Amino acid sequence: MSQYQDLKQACYNANMQLPKLGLVLFTFGNASMVDREKRVFAIKPSGVPYELLKPEDIVILDFANNVLEGEKRPSSDTKTHAVLYTHWEHIGGIVHTHSTYATAWAQAQRDIPILGTTHADHLTVDIPCAPPMEDAMIAGDYEHQTGWQILNEFQRRGLSPSEVEMVLLANHAPFTWGKTVDKAVYNSAVLEEVARMAYLSCTLRPEVPRLKDALIRKHYERKHGANSYYGQS
């Protein structure tokens, strides 16, 4: 049995959540999961329909993108995942989708404004959209540079990836991450729902105001603050 069997199974399980949650169509997405002790990560193979995907199809790579186990080519986004795992050592899983509403905001090159308490339950800031990639980056090692596009935008804005676990890439689509791959999947679903709500809100009222700071603080702190009281102890 493979020494990576548990990692591959968990990564497979996470990937299979994406179509169930309505976050991917056909092969439009991928999830990965890291094993920090072994310095490897597991990711969905490229172009394999979810209905045909099996745990043994999951590909294992090191952080230099060398395939350690797997007969199929890894996701075309693998180098992006590797960059994020290398530079953000606290994250345990990454999800990339082309979910409809989040991708629409990305194609419009717009941050998703914080308009309501559902957004504030998870973030205290707008969901960032990184700008279009420069031509030289596109012409180079594109997927590797995509990872740097995310890193650079977080540094430019002074954002913490442990507090803001999602991003849009202009003209492309969303990426999310978390301490675990399950949290990354959760964040992907939350991002899509918040994107849908914000789109509908802006459609109904184009001049819709940003959520009040007092409500942002209240809703975020009651779930994540030192004196949080949401859920069970």
URWOTA-V968254 format. One line per field, one symbol per residue. psi: psi as a letter, one per 40 degrees, with the letter a starting at -180 (. if undefined). burial: 1 if it has 16 or more other C-alpha atoms within 10 Angstrom, else 0. A space follows every 10 residues. Layout:
# URWOTA-V968254
psi=???
burial=???
This chain:
# URWOTA-V968254
psi=iieedddddd dddddedddd efeihbffii iihihddefi iiiiihehid eehideehhh iieefhhdhh eihiieeddd dddddddgee ieiihhifid dddddddefh ihihdidddd edieiihihi iiiiddddeb gddddddddd ddddddefih eedhfiiihh ecaiiiiidi dddddddddd dddddddddd ddddgdfhii iidddddddd dedeidfieh ai.
burial=0001001111 1111111110 0011001111 1111000001 1111111101 0010111111 1110101010 0111101111 1111100000 1111111111 1111111011 1111111111 1111111111 1010000000 0111111111 1011000000 1001111111 1111111111 1111111111 1111111110 1000000000 1000011011 1010000000 000
